[in-house]
């Protein structure tokens, strides 16, 4: 089931087009990479640390999603269909993707719980976790690209006054993702 990151990717692609969606995906991918590196270096210590501050990270991430969603909801400008350009810089989109993924502590817990199951104890764990993490990141990029394509297609289907509502839908998606994240338990 799509989670917070997919919601952010879809809402960004709806509001900012394919370029914005992929810049956000770059940030999410960098966050995934940093999580894989952390798991590879200090698996048990990191998992215990994140479990201890799970709620703080979760609520900060949810608040950030609400802030992004509110920005989309209150925007009075329509979306320029086709160009994918906007006043938001690529750096800001990358940072948003990074913060959105790190705002969901279950992502780190996922890497910490899932990847070690496939580690062969006869070989160094670090390199195996990195390889497995890269495979997961590749799969995430492929599936998120599909979500971006669907969102951009829906975005392009709307024109004129209807394009103003795309921002509203993007905002609702982000706020819904924030609520979902806030209600998650360990």
matplotlib code that plots the C-alpha trace (Angstrom):
import matplotlib.pyplot as plt

x = [0.0, 1.4, 2.6, 3.7, 6.5, 4.2, 1.6, 4.2, 5.5, 2.0, 0.9, 4.1, 3.7, 0.1, 1.0, 4.4, 4.6, 7.0, 10.1, 8.9, 7.9, 11.3, 13.2, 11.2, 12.0, 15.7, 15.4, 13.5, 16.2, 19.0, 17.1, 16.7, 20.4, 21.3, 19.0, 20.6, 24.0, 22.9, 21.5, 24.6, 26.9, 25.0, 21.9, 20.9, 21.9, 20.0, 16.9, 16.9, 17.5, 14.7, 12.3, 13.0, 12.1, 9.6, 6.8, 8.9, 10.1, 6.6, 4.9, 7.5, 7.1, 3.3, 3.6, 5.8, 3.3, 0.5, 2.6, 3.2, -0.5, -1.7, 0.6, -1.0, -4.6, -4.1, -2.2, -4.3, -2.3, -3.2, -0.7, 1.1, 0.3, 3.0, 6.1, 6.5, 8.3, 7.4, 8.8, 10.0, 13.7, 15.0, 17.0, 13.8, 12.1, 15.0, 15.1, 11.3, 11.7, 14.5, 12.5, 9.3, 11.1, 13.0, 9.8, 8.5, 10.5, 8.9, 11.1, 14.2, 12.6, 11.6, 15.2, 16.4, 13.9, 13.7, 17.2, 19.0, 16.7, 18.5, 22.1, 24.2, 26.2, 29.1, 29.9, 30.4, 27.0, 27.8, 28.3, 25.2, 23.0, 24.2, 23.5, 20.1, 19.3, 20.3, 18.0, 15.1, 15.9, 15.8, 12.4, 11.2, 12.4, 10.6, 7.3, 7.4, 8.1, 4.8, 3.0, 4.5, 3.4, -0.2, -0.3, 1.1, -1.3, -4.2, -2.7, -2.5, -6.1, -7.3, -7.0, -8.1, -10.0, -9.8, -6.0, -6.5, -8.1, -5.0, -3.2, -6.2, -6.2, -2.4, -2.9, -5.6, -3.4, -0.5, -2.7, -4.3, -0.8, 0.1, -3.0, -2.1, 1.4, 0.4, -2.0, 0.6, 1.8, 5.1]
y = [0.0, 3.4, 5.4, 8.9, 9.2, 8.0, 10.5, 13.3, 12.2, 12.1, 15.4, 17.1, 15.6, 16.8, 20.3, 20.7, 18.2, 15.5, 17.6, 18.5, 14.9, 13.5, 16.1, 15.1, 11.5, 12.3, 13.6, 10.5, 8.3, 10.2, 9.7, 6.0, 5.7, 7.5, 5.0, 2.0, 3.3, 3.8, 0.3, -1.1, 0.6, 0.3, -2.0, -2.7, 0.6, 2.6, 0.5, 0.9, 4.7, 5.2, 3.1, 5.4, 8.6, 7.1, 9.4, 12.6, 11.8, 10.8, 13.9, 16.2, 14.4, 14.7, 18.4, 19.0, 17.2, 19.3, 22.5, 21.4, 20.4, 23.7, 25.5, 23.7, 24.3, 28.0, 28.7, 30.9, 30.4, 27.9, 25.3, 25.7, 22.5, 21.0, 22.9, 21.5, 24.6, 26.6, 28.9, 26.0, 25.2, 21.7, 22.0, 22.7, 19.7, 17.4, 18.7, 18.1, 14.5, 13.9, 15.4, 13.6, 10.2, 10.9, 12.2, 8.7, 6.7, 3.4, 3.8, 3.3, 0.6, -1.1, -1.1, -2.3, -5.1, -6.2, -6.1, -8.2, -11.1, -11.6, -11.2, -14.3, -14.7, -16.2, -12.9, -9.3, -7.9, -4.3, -4.9, -7.1, -4.6, -1.9, -4.1, -5.1, -1.4, -0.4, -3.0, -1.7, 1.9, 0.8, -0.8, 2.3, 4.6, 2.4, 2.3, 6.0, 6.8, 5.0, 7.0, 10.2, 9.2, 8.6, 11.9, 13.9, 12.3, 13.2, 16.7, 17.2, 16.0, 19.1, 22.5, 26.1, 26.6, 22.9, 23.2, 25.3, 22.3, 20.2, 22.1, 21.5, 17.8, 17.7, 19.5, 17.1, 14.1, 15.5, 16.3, 12.8, 11.3, 13.4, 12.1, 8.5, 9.0, 10.5, 7.6, 4.9, 3.0, 1.1]
z = [0.0, -0.9, 2.1, 2.9, 0.4, -2.5, -1.4, -1.4, -4.9, -6.3, -4.9, -6.0, -9.5, -9.6, -8.5, -10.2, -13.0, -13.9, -13.1, -9.6, -8.9, -10.0, -8.0, -4.9, -5.8, -5.9, -2.3, -1.2, -2.9, -1.1, 2.2, 1.4, 0.7, 4.0, 5.8, 4.2, 5.1, 8.7, 8.9, 7.3, 9.8, 13.1, 12.7, 16.2, 17.8, 15.2, 15.4, 19.2, 18.9, 16.4, 18.4, 21.4, 19.5, 17.1, 18.1, 17.9, 14.4, 13.3, 14.6, 13.1, 9.8, 10.0, 10.8, 7.8, 5.5, 6.9, 6.2, 2.6, 2.2, 3.6, 1.2, -1.7, -0.3, 0.1, -3.1, -5.4, -8.5, -11.2, -12.4, -15.7, -17.5, -19.5, -18.5, -15.0, -14.0, -10.9, -8.3, -6.2, -6.9, -7.6, -4.4, -2.4, -4.0, -3.2, 0.4, 0.6, -0.6, 1.9, 4.8, 3.9, 3.9, 7.1, 8.7, 8.5, 11.0, 9.7, 6.6, 8.7, 10.8, 7.5, 6.3, 9.7, 9.9, 6.3, 4.9, 7.5, 6.8, 3.5, 4.8, 4.6, 7.8, 6.0, 4.3, 5.6, 6.4, 5.5, 1.7, 1.6, 3.2, 0.8, -2.2, -0.9, -0.1, -3.7, -5.1, -2.9, -4.0, -7.6, -7.1, -5.3, -8.2, -10.7, -8.8, -7.9, -11.5, -12.3, -9.7, -11.2, -14.7, -13.5, -11.6, -14.5, -16.9, -14.6, -14.3, -18.1, -18.5, -16.5, -17.9, -17.2, -14.0, -13.2, -12.8, -9.7, -8.1, -8.7, -5.9, -3.7, -4.3, -3.8, -0.4, 0.7, -0.3, 1.8, 4.8, 4.6, 4.5, 7.6, 9.4, 8.4, 9.6, 12.9, 13.7, 13.1, 16.1, 16.5]

ax = plt.figure().add_subplot(projection="3d")
ax.plot(x, y, z, "-o")
ax.set_aspect("equal")
plt.show()
